[in-house]
Amino acid sequence: MKKTQILALGILAISAVLFGSCDCDKPSPGPDDFLKNPSVKGAVNESGIEINKGTTPPALAGTYLTDGEIVDASYLLDDLIGVSINTEFELYNQTISGKISFRETVGGFTFSGIGGYITGNSGKFTIYGESRQSGSEAGLPNDLSINVVLLMSGVKLSNGDLSAVKGISVITEVKTSNKSYGDVKSIEGNWWMWEADFDLQTGLKSTNGSQASQSMKEIMQFVVSKLTSDHP
């Protein structure tokens, strides 16, 4: 079987959104549209992540410190399993119509917010987001664009913390006009899943920048080495 060379991706620890700008205020038409995507549907079925549907999700606005690790991944990214997750995660602009936004701070760097949706009931929730990335600002060649979808499910506790939170990031689309990159379509459908506790910040607490930075460094180093090497 012919082996191809795949370009590197830059990844955030939780939101796993590619570096650079995004269509932050233009979420997809609705949560069901995310789940109908073949790559997302396949990743949800394979990973077993819970999807909490409903129109009365809990109010989640706030800043959280996270503590967790990557617990599962598709075949191409399975060596990521066990990598720690430590970031500062902010949820905001939640509306009664089911929209919500989030942004993440890793190692002192805050990345652009992502507009998405939230569903759920009885204290349970699922958040849906998508990042459309391209160009040098995203750490990609100008002739390559990549979409990543994030699903994040969990339970809000009485003290405001989020418990049993699981998230999955799915590469849903890769586009390029440059045939020399090889079969970049083989990246589509790959995913990784993490579990973490979210500690609501009510005082002057701050994220452990060195730990968060190291987690990010490990993830990026692995993905770069994995996707720039030849594989079937």
N, C-alpha and C positions, 0 to 999 in steps of 0.2 A: 504494500500500500504506500502511496506517495506521501512523504512527510512534508509539512508546510511550516513556515515560520509565522508566528502570530505576534502582533505588536503588543507592547506593554500597556497595562491599564494602571491608573492611579486610583487608590481606593481609600475611603474614610473607614474608620473602625466600625461604626454602627450604621450610619446612613448609607455608607458605601456608595456615595455619590461621586462621580468623577470630578476632579478639580476644575475650577473655572466657573463661567457664568452658566445660568440655566433659565428656563422659562418658569420662574418661580411662581408667578401669578396665573399660570395657565394650566391647571390640573386637567386630567382627562374628564370626559363627560360624567363619569360616576364610578363608584366602587366596583360594580359588576363588570365594567369594561376592563379593569385590571385583571380580574379573574378569568375573563374569556380569552385573554392572550394565551396562545398555545404554550409559550415558554413558561409563563407564570403558572398556568394550570398544571403543567408537568412538574414544576418544582414544588408546588403545594402538595400534589399527590405523592411525590417521591419523599419529601421531607416529613410529611404528616403534620405540618404546622396548623394550629387551630385558627379558624377564621370566625370571629365573633360578629355576627350580623345583628341588625336591629337599628332602630332610629332614636334610641335614648342612651347613647354612650355617656360615661361619666365626664365631668369637666376636668381637663388635664392641664390647663395653662400653668406653667411654672418652669423653673430651672432645676434639673436633676443631675446628680453625679451618678455614674454607672459603674457597676462592678460585675464582670462576667467573662465569658470566653466563647470562642467559636466552637460549636459542638457537632456540626455536621456540614457536609459540602458534597457537591457533585464530583464525579471522578477526576476531573481536571484539577480541581482545587482542594482535594481532600487532605493534602498535607497542611492546610491551614487549621485543621481541627486541633484545639488545645491552645491556640493563640489567645492571650488575654485581651479583654475589652475594658478600657478605662477612659471615659470621656465625660465632657459636660454637655448635656443635651437639653435644649430649650424647646418647649411646646407653647404656641401662642396663636392668637387670631382664630380660636375655635368659635364656630357659629352654630346656631340652632338648625341651619340647613345642612349640617354635616361636613363642613369644611374645617381644615386645621392646617397650620404651618409649623415647620420645625427647622432648627438649625443646630449645628454641632460645633463644639470647640475641642480641638485636639492639640495638645502641646502648646497652648497659648495662641493658636491660630483659629479664628472663627470663619466657618465656611458659609456660603450663601444659603439663605433659607429656602425651603422647598414647600410649595403649596400642594396640598393633598386633601384627602377625605378621611373621615372617621365614622365607624359604625360600632354598634354594640348595645348592651343593656345589662342591668343587674350588676353594675360595677365592672363588667368586662368590656374590652374595646379591641378594635383592630384599626390601625392607621395605614393608609395607602398613599404612596408618593412615587413620583417618577422624575428622573433627571435626564434631559437630552443634552449631550455634551459634544463639542467639536472644537477643533482648532488648537492653537498653541497655548491659549489661556487655560485650557483643560488638560494640558500636558500631552496633547495628541497632535499628530501631523495635520496640516490644513485639509488634507483630502480624506480624512477619516472621521466618522461620527459614531457614537455609541450611546445607546439608551440603557439605563438601569432602573428597575422597579424595586421599591422597598415595601414590604408588608411587615407590620409590627403589631403583635397581639400581647395582651396582658390583663392584669386586674388591678384596679385602684383600691388601696387599703384605706382604712378609716383615718390614718394619720397623714394621708396624702401621698405616701410612697407608692410606687408601682411595683408589683410583685409578679413573679413567674413570667417575666417579659421575654418573649421570643421574637426574633426578627429574621427575615430572609431577604436577601438581595439577589435579584435575578437579572442577568444580562439578556435583554429581550431583542435587541437589534444592533447590528453592526453594518455600516455602509461605507464603501470606499470606491473610488474610480481607479485606484492604482492596483493593477493586477500583480505587481511585484510583491505585494504583502502576503500573497498566498491565500489560503482558504480561511479568511477571517470569519466567515459565517459559522465555522465550527465552534466559535466562542459562544454563539447564541444558545440560550438554555442552561448555561452553567450557572451555579448558584452557591451561596454559602449561608449558613444559619448560625445565629448566636443566641445565647441565653444570658440575661443580666438582671440584677436588681437595680431599680431607679430610686435613689435617695433624694427626696424633695428638699431643696435648699431654702431654709427660712431665716437664716442669719448670714453672717459674713464668712461663709465657707468658700473655698476655691478648689478647683480640680488639681489633682496631683500631676502637674505638667510633665515631669520627667517620665512618669509611668505611662501616661497617655502617649507621649511622643515615642517611647520605645515600642508600644503596641503598634502604632502606626508604621513605624520604621520596619518592624518585622513583617507586617502584612504586605507592605509595598515591595520589600526586597524579595519576598517569596513570589508574589504575582508577576513581578518583572522577570524573574529568572524562569518561571514556569511558562509564561506566554511568549517569551522571546526564544525559547528553545524549540527544536523540532520535536513534533509528536505526531502519531498516526492520525 
